């Protein structure tokens, strides 16, 4: 290869062409060096075109909106800018490249913009909730007081959502106490014991993940509250959440346990360990990060779910710590009932509660990611 | 080794193959029985819910016949109950949600799998998962307060320019001097946008996973033939990921049909049979349950359970189909070395 290059020195001084791949000289001392182009990076010319196009698009959009056409508003301006930018980029690319390159560039731009739009929607959701809800969070009583005796016009330094936070924690706590042993136990049975019955269980559990959460709530409402005549309570809400989370956790744990390498099990059994000690000392510890992630994501799902608790728990305005006795409140339910009240201060409290709920979910999510990380590193 | 021993001691007893099946120890038997008991409990609970729903559908269908599925009104006073209107509303909201979610999740999945710089890829995947973990009531608030004003103006624009298509029609004068904004709010369109936020992460995660399994050999071959990046995506990644695209979208659809609280927050309930997503007033099965469970008598409760059962059957069918499509698309995964 290097001899070839020495004989044809013109090859070594390339004209920058967009898609060409240069042969790299194998022995560096015998040939005149040239920069190796990074294939993934765009050239200076391309970057210049890109910046120029978008500057031109913004300028043209300013001209179109308001000066040429009766279109106003930031939304219209953005849309016009994007359309003009894509058109300009296509025209500029078409000047010195063929049709495939034009299409490639348009598609790249559209895909990047769409991903940006989805990211913007997520960021706007989080920022919006914290921007609307930060004022109640400035008052300590939001975290330690309940809403008993607080009227709709009372200022934000009275009352709080402690009862909803405690209610949420108790309900989700009971739900996971029920759902985790049953869910993980079922997953262990499905992967470690197996057999025909396990296949039946797996089919039914997978089918029940399709159960809409409101139907789970309605089931508990009909059986426990209407059927057995129990009062609306935190326990009923916890049961509804548990019934909803059970198939989700069982299915996620099943997936995690199935990827535990089979040779670990075989090694353990070959050493004479019993099946039980294989599961307890080998399979479950290996799958621990994955199981933790499955459980935490299930909890995050459960704590934010409104529809089952809407049907089953009732809404207390005061602190209730006994889940078996009477109505209870929870964060999603508090948000749902106060945001529709029409009272400005109540609505502000609702956004404060939403910010707390979102913060809890974010913390749970980050915890799940951190727990899942070691497994990723050792793979 | 054993052969030399045997030849040295010809009188030794014949080796008997050891019985490979050993009796299970006590702890093992307890383990198998215990885990089977747990699995049986879970099976009883989950199957019990399904059977309970199915059995409560029997008296409802006995009383109202199959007209229950087509009757639009829900008037307990007149003993007229039906889920025709809410079924249509459910599908309208889901269709609007998919209209937004399908292109966005497809393009986002392509971006993450193909275009994103390698070092932020893992972060982007986490962000999509985070999007799925955000509670639905948060998306409801987002749609209700932040999106609604812009979306209703967009609905007016659609009505003005595409109003000749019945789908975009609203019972209001589009060119009125004072814009009747309330006619364009609380609609299936706006609820669909909020639901789309919940569909996007589900669909996107599945699609992205399938896209990143595209056979590297074929990709590199296409690049080596001089294809542009889009050429590779069009000829290798998209055909390979077809099953993932369909399956992910259907999983998202299953979620969209069952969504409750974001829908209830946004829509204003109505029982008209109409496919006018831009106009105020619609309803979904989940919205019907959330709105009517409180005052329901036992017969109406059974009717609500039947409505829930119908919803469950629809989502179950869609999810099963989606799982089959996704599973089939991955079967060729090992074809490329």
Interface residues (C-beta under 8 A of the other chain):
Chain A: X19 X73 X75 X100 X101 X103 X104 X107 X108 X110 X111 X112 X114 X115 X117 X118 X119 X121 X122 X124 X125 X126 X128 X129 X132 X181 X182 X183 X185 X186 X188 X189 X190 X192 X193 X197 X198 X200 X201 X204 X205 X206 X207 X208 X209 X210 X211 X212 X213 X214 X215 X216 X218 X219 X221 X222 X223 X226 X243 X246 X247 X250 X274 X275 X276 X277 X279 X297 X300 X301 X303 X304 X305 X306 X307 X310 X311 X332 X335 X336 X339 X340 X350 X351 X354 X357 X358 X361 X362 X364 X365 X369
Chain B: X24 X25 X27 X28 X30 X31 X32 X34 X35 X36 X38 X39 X40 X41 X42 X43 X45 X46 X47 X49 X50 X52 X53 X56 X103 X104 X105 X107 X108 X110 X111 X112 X114 X115 X116 X124 X126 X127 X129 X130 X131 X133 X134 X135 X136 X137 X138 X139 X141 X142 X144 X145 X146 X150 X153 X154 X197 X200 X204 X226 X227 X228 X229 X230 X231 X233 X254 X257 X258 X259 X260 X261 X265 X286 X289 X290 X293 X298 X301 X304 X305 X308 X309 X311 X312 X315 X316 X318 X319 X320 X323
